[in-house]
Amino acid sequence: MLRDFEGDYRLSNELLEAATVPQLRNRWCSIHAKGWALDPVIATLTQGRRYRHAMGFEIGERVRCTRDTEANTEARTGVYPLVE
């Protein structure tokens, strides 16, 4: 649940002006901004060959790394150099 803190400009103001709500479970913004844009480029560059997909998660984001491994396929292997 959003907490509406007092201040000159609150998060609730921004959300109302943008006609949006925060994403708590699904990361639709990430999918639009990154996944849908990068997937065709990666497919073109790799042409079905195996590749390592380096992700910039930092050391405190091990849960994100674990969750990202669910996107691994026969061709794609996620790697996490900042964690490693």
Helices and strands as residue ranges (DSSP letters): H 11-18, H 28-30, I 31-35, H 36-46, E 51-54, H 62-68, G 69-71, E 76-79
